[in-house]
Amino acid sequence: MPNPRPRSRPLMIVPVLVAALAILLASSSTARGLFSRVRSETFNKFTTAFNAPKANLTTTISPLQATATANLTSSKMGRAPVYFFSHGGPDVQYNTKHPVYPILQAIGKEIVQKVKPKAVVVFSAHWQATPSEIHLNNADGKTDLIYDFYGFPDHFYKATFPATGSPQLAAKIQQLLIKNNIQSKGLKRGLDHGVFSGFNVAFPPNTDRAITVPLVQVSLFKSEDPDAHYRLGQAVEELRDEGVVIICTGMTVHNLRDMQFSWGDPNPLPYAVSFDNALKEAVEGDAEGRLDRMRAAAKRPDARQAHPWMDHLMPIYVAAGAAGKDKGVQTWTLHEGSFAWAQYRFGDVPEE
């Protein structure tokens, strides 16, 4: 995939119109709901202007799922790459004119048609478990969706994404976590919008880019610890040798509080550029020093501006940890107001 020069354009997410509300957003769920209602009320106007208890690991699995997971454990293939998606908001799957839309489409096509995974494991910014324990979905069958957002148009809450869980793959992940001294708990949980919104673009159902293999979502820690998340990625690295694609979703810059300052301005806020660029340098250098560089990036003066809470940053540390010695490459980015949309791949795409 080409790596064009980063672009800047007006922010395409509905703004926070009141400064006090934006400040409250960082710490109050009530404020988040109010923010979303403001966003909902202006959604149509905006788009018009823009477009003119712990589950049992021995659960009986279905014959179809047993076949899929048996293939996973018995068939070796080339080492699968690791991906980081900047996933955007719940509107990303509907905003076909946003520049990230064709980028996610192309990445999905690469994964399905070239990598051809046996299964997918996904880590999302929108699932943080506890500071010391990882949770993962170990349920069988169809995976439900969690509409973890408020105040959007009604059709956002009717979104679908077909995904099938795998208790056997979840058990394998838990074995790897135990081996690496990471506490974990299996449970039943749906996919949050950090997964299904972007995945509906990258892997649209009923197309030649649809995901038809097992998909297991794993949580982050509820922390801003780069080292802990890097180790989490290292713990699951060997899944790649069994044909499992690891996808981590977040944003490389994600500051909801500052949306008010960038609305209508074609230029990104300074930290959206500086931190995104610094993160690129940290990721793309030699693998041996990558953790040190990425740890330093999270301590930069502009890091807290780029991520008032680092939930959307931690997934790239998981991705980098899972990369092992493989090189990381930023395949695309966009600086947009108080956001940056960089996409990364770690490791090589198999030759056709």
Order of alpha helices (4+ residues) and beta strands (2+ residues): beta-alpha-alpha-alpha-beta-alpha-beta-beta-beta-beta-alpha-beta-alpha-beta-alpha-beta-beta-alpha-alpha-alpha-alpha-alpha-beta-beta-beta-beta
